[in-house]
Amino acid sequence: MLSGINQWAFADDLPAEECISRAKALGFQSFEVCVGADGPTRLDATDREIKAIRAHAEREGVVLHSVASG
């Protein structure tokens, strides 16, 4: 089982990549990206932005296990 944390555990103004890095530093192995009309990861994010989040998680060794919405 992987320990994980949700993006909403971090400040709303932090980009997903920063949250992933902080999650890794705190010892979490997985991360749940949260999407919404007003963020923290916006519904209208571009393919490039989403791929950058994925690539950053892979570099950090953090699994993107699920996505949440509100």
C-alpha positions in Angstrom: 0.0 0.0 0.0 1.2 3.5 -0.9 0.9 6.4 1.5 -0.6 9.4 -0.3 -1.8 12.9 0.1 -4.4 15.1 -1.7 -3.5 18.4 -3.4 -6.1 20.1 -1.2 -3.8 19.5 1.8 -1.6 22.3 0.4 -2.3 26.0 -0.2 -4.5 26.8 -3.2 -1.9 29.0 -4.8 0.7 26.3 -5.0 1.1 24.6 -8.4 0.7 20.9 -8.5 4.4 20.4 -9.2 5.3 22.2 -6.0 2.8 20.2 -4.0 4.2 17.0 -5.4 7.7 18.0 -4.4 6.5 18.9 -0.9 4.6 15.6 -0.7 7.7 13.7 -1.6 9.8 15.6 1.0 7.2 14.7 3.6 7.6 11.0 2.8 4.4 10.4 0.7 4.6 8.0 -2.2 1.5 9.0 -4.1 -0.4 12.2 -4.8 -4.0 12.9 -5.8 -4.3 15.8 -8.2 -7.4 18.0 -7.5 -9.2 19.6 -10.4 -11.9 22.3 -10.4 -13.1 25.3 -12.3 -11.1 27.6 -10.0 -8.2 25.2 -9.3 -6.0 24.2 -7.7 -5.5 22.4 -11.0 -7.9 24.0 -13.4 -10.3 22.1 -15.6 -9.1 24.0 -18.6 -5.5 23.1 -18.1 -3.7 22.4 -21.4 -2.3 19.1 -22.4 1.1 20.6 -22.0 0.4 21.6 -18.4 -1.0 18.2 -17.5 1.9 16.4 -19.1 4.3 18.6 -17.1 2.6 17.6 -13.9 2.9 13.9 -14.9 6.6 14.3 -15.9 7.4 16.1 -12.6 5.7 13.3 -10.6 7.7 10.7 -12.4 11.0 12.6 -11.8 10.1 12.8 -8.1 9.2 9.1 -8.0 5.7 9.9 -6.9 2.7 7.9 -8.2 -0.3 9.9 -9.4 -2.8 7.4 -8.1 -6.1 9.3 -8.6 -7.8 12.5 -9.4 -10.3 14.4 -7.3 -12.8 17.1 -8.2 -15.1 19.3 -6.1 
